[in-house]
Amino acid sequence: MNDLKTSPTIDQAKPVQRIEFLDYLRVISITMVLMVHAIELFYLAVDHVSIKPGDEFWVTYMSSPLRACVPLFVMASGYLLVPVKASSKEFYTKRFTRILVPFAVWSVLYAVVPYFFGADTFAVMQTKLTTLLHNFNLESGHLWFIYMLVGVYLFLPIISPWLKSASKRFIEFYLVLWFLSSFHHYLKLAFPDGVFGEVFWNEFHSLWYFSGHLGFVVLAFYFRKFVHLNHKQSRIIGLIIFGIGYAITAILFGHFVSQTKEIYLVEMAWRFCTPNVILMTIGLFMLIRTINIKNEKVYSVVKELSRLSYGVYLSHLFFVGLSWTYIVQPLGYSTPISILLVTILTWVASNVLVKILSYLPKSKYFIG
């Protein structure tokens, strides 16, 4: 998510024009992330799904379209960074310095702040700090994204030489296999023992190497190099593709939530690397790509919000619970109004905090 903080020249010697729609994409996507986590208050318990009667509708139709948020961020990385032009050492140094130091700072904060406010014992805090040596804690579950992003970044210099020389058809061949691999979770429902050579001693099925978030990087590169539609075409096609993905996602979620309370199954339709979410992502990307607001004042605000968005992502989960517990819940508003209020309060508080932190010396180590 940190990639849109700078212009697309991060690995180039000469500056080129900033890709403005990616700043809008970043602001839209981080807002989607905040709303996803606000909606979780209304269906997600610690280890199972718990939805009050009447809330199924709002959870289903408000959260389903938001599941394209993470793939959009990954596509932004692909649009900006591949093929990598710097040396592998230079690329890794720049990328990982920007994302890993703030990530480490906030990971520790999520582990220790509850202790200082009396919500955790010292032993619990110690356990959380120890967990950070190998994974994220449940309370900072959104930081899974950084682990995934590290894996994607590690692979970008490896895949870049192929992207430089690959033909359009060969890239399409990859993307088709990647899209087919996205059916994997659904196939496992019918064949729980595994598909395509997958068994308990071998999880690496035939399409394993074509699966995962790396596909969004290649997809973005494909759009940048080969897809050149006018705005009207992009909006019409994008809206249709998004609508199809949204309908499938909502229908599947509604079906699963009516059958079980197991989180693994209920959220299956919301997984980022599923065909329905891929369709929503493509549609939204095509729509956002057509944003062309000429008002310089508007864009200057968007650009600043884009600059702060990585810090907002890292910090916002503190404010989701606080805004719900101390402000929104006591007001007793309806579910959709409460979701919007939590989102707005979290959005404002996170951006204000990160903006303040940005004035501190060495602020890049806190907000990226």
GIVENZI-V70696 format. One record per pair of residues at least 24 apart in sequence whose ideal C-beta (glycine too) atoms are under 6 Angstrom apart, sorted by sequence separation. I is the first residue (numbers start at 1). J is the second residue. If there is no record, write none. Layout:
<<I/J> <I/J>>
This chain:
<<39/63> <107/132> <181/207> <320/346> <249/276> <319/346> <248/276> <110/139> <181/210> <36/66> <110/140> <181/211> <316/346> <319/349> <35/66> <245/276> <319/350> <178/210> <177/210> <32/66> <245/279> <246/280> <316/350> <244/279> <245/280> <315/350> <33/69> <32/69> <178/215> <241/279> <242/280> <312/350> <315/353> <312/351> <29/69> <241/282> <242/283> <241/283> <242/284> <312/354> <29/72> <103/146> <308/351> <311/354> <29/73> <238/283> <308/354> <25/72> <238/286> <238/287> <25/76> <171/222> <234/286> <22/76> <235/290> <234/290> <311/367> <95/153> <163/221> <168/226> <310/368> <155/214> <231/290> <152/213> <212/273> <152/214> <148/213> <91/157> <88/157> <1/73> <4/76> <8/80> <84/156> <3/76> <12/85> <84/157> <3/77> <11/85> <82/156> <11/86> <81/156> <84/160> <3/80> <83/160> <82/160> <83/163> <82/163> <83/164> <185/268> <182/273> <182/274> <183/275> <182/275> <2/98> <182/278> <2/99> <74/213> <78/217> <82/221> <75/216> <79/220> <74/216> <78/220> <78/221> <71/216> <75/220> <79/224> <142/317> <65/246> <64/249> <64/250> <61/250> <64/253> <60/250> <60/253> <60/254> <71/272> <70/272> <67/270> <106/314> <67/277> <71/281> <75/285> <49/261> <68/280> <102/314> <48/261> <68/281> <49/263> <68/284> <49/266> <105/366> <25/288> <101/365> <102/366> <102/368> <21/288> <24/291> <21/289> <21/291> <98/368> <27/302> <58/335> <24/302> <27/305> <58/336> <23/302> <27/306> <30/309> <23/303> <26/306> <55/335> <30/312> <34/316> <23/306> <26/309> <37/320> <41/324> <42/335> <39/339> <38/339> <4/306> <5/307> <38/342> <38/343> <2/310> <35/343> <1/310> <34/343> <1/313> <34/346> <34/347> <2/368>>
